[in-house]
């Protein structure tokens, strides 16, 4: 990730650069994103940027990895077994809703990975983005199944996949214009964050067989 950037760019400058990049990629997509505009917004020159990043691809990957830092913080919380499956599911939902509201551009950029010039990054980024969450979710559900707390006929790995699909669509519904409008149609208006959390928890409890 870059060439010596951590040694020569202070934390604030690096954060400003990566956030500017995320905003540019989210607004224009990978192909139309302009490195010169990103550099200008960051108070840097294009020449300085290319001293730290090999090319546009390298910078884009760095932006995605930067955006994942907060997601990894949420995943770290889910390793606390004292919360139990129910507690951890609620923590996950509340934190991800908060995260999607606060960092809308991150999710617009994630959505961009599935289309256009970003498709070439899909295999690499899918592994980086999903590996941690799939492991954590599968373990939470598997542990609950072993303790007899959920239905015994579910496959923890498959259920983790469907659970993450729901979370992904929820995050897109809070950040991407099409999905936001779609949510309004289904929900007869834009629901509050509390409504989203409570209703999705009800759905998940029913699916897991939790009373």
C-alpha positions, -999 to 999 in steps of 0.1 A, spaced: 0 0 0 20 30 -12 57 37 -10 68 51 24 37 72 28 34 64 65 69 77 71 65 110 51 28 119 54 14 127 89 -18 111 100 -41 141 93 -27 146 58 -30 109 50 -66 108 63 -75 139 43 -60 124 11 -78 91 15 -111 107 24 -109 129 -7 -102 98 -28 -132 80 -14 -154 110 -21 -141 112 -57 -145 75 -64 -180 75 -48 -192 105 -69 -176 97 -103 -168 60 -102 -133 46 -107 -130 54 -145 -140 90 -142 -123 98 -109 -96 124 -114 -63 121 -95 -56 158 -100 -89 168 -83 -82 145 -54 -47 159 -50 -61 195 -51 -88 188 -24 -61 173 -2 -37 202 -6 -11 180 -24 3 179 -58 -2 150 -83 36 145 -82 36 140 -45 7 115 -47 25 95 -73 56 93 -50 34 73 -26 11 54 -49 22 35 -79 -9 44 -99 -46 50 -97 -53 13 -90 -29 14 -60 -45 45 -46 -80 31 -50 -71 -1 -31 -57 21 -3 -89 41 -1 -109 9 2 -86 -4 29 -89 29 48 -127 27 47 -125 -9 61 -108 2 93 -141 13 110 -158 -19 98 -131 -39 115 -137 -21 147 -173 -33 147 -161 -68 140 -138 -66 170 -167 -59 193 -184 -91 181 -157 -113 196 -171 -105 231 -190 -137 238 -206 -122 269 -230 -103 246 -245 -135 232 -259 -139 198 -288 -115 203 -267 -88 219 -241 -91 192 -267 -89 164 -282 -58 179 -247 -42 183 -239 -50 147 -271 -35 133 -269 -3 154 -232 3 146 -236 -4 109 -266 18 106 -247 46 124 -217 39 102 -237 40 69 -253 73 79 -220 89 89 -199 75 60 -223 74 31 -195 77 5 -179 45 18 -209 25 8 -213 42 -25 -177 33 -33 -183 -3 -22 -213 -4 -46 -190 9 -74 -167 -22 -69 -195 -44 -84 -196 -24 -117 -177 -5 -142 -139 -2 -140 -139 -15 -104 -149 -50 -114 -113 -59 -119 -107 -55 -82 -137 -77 -72 -118 -110 -65 -91 -93 -44 -115 -69 -25 -142 -95 -19 -117 -116 -1 -104 -87 20 -138 -73 28 -158 -104 34 -133 -128 50 -134 -113 84 -172 -108 86 -180 -143 72 -158 -159 99 -172 -138 127 -209 -143 117 -205 -180 111 -189 -185 145 -215 -166 163 -243 -186 147 -224 -219 151 -218 -213 188 -255 -204 194 -265 -236 175 -242 -257 196 -257 -243 227 -293 -250 215 -302 -214 213 -313 -214 177 -329 -237 152 -308 -269 147 -316 -273 110 -297 -242 99 -262 -242 83 -242 -215 101 -222 -206 70 -252 -202 47 -271 -183 74 -241 -160 79 -242 -154 41 -279 -145 41 -275 -123 72 -247 -104 56 -268 -99 25 -295 -83 45 -269 -60 62 -254 -51 29 -287 -41 14 -296 -21 46 -264 -2 43 -269 5 6 -305 17 14 -290 43 37 -264 55 13 -271 48 -24 -299 69 -40 -316 41 -59 -318 19 -28 -329 47 -6 -358 54 -29 -365 17 -31 -367 16 7 -391 45 8 -415 26 -16 -415 -6 5 -417 12 38 -443 39 28 -417 66 35 -383 67 51 -383 47 83 -363 58 113 -331 41 122 -347 26 153 -375 11 132 -350 -4 108 -331 -20 137 -361 -33 155 -379 -47 125 -347 -64 111 -341 -80 145 -376 -94 146 -370 -109 111 -337 -124 122 -351 -138 155 -380 -155 136 -355 -169 110 -333 -183 138 -361 -196 158 -354 -173 188 -385 -167 210 
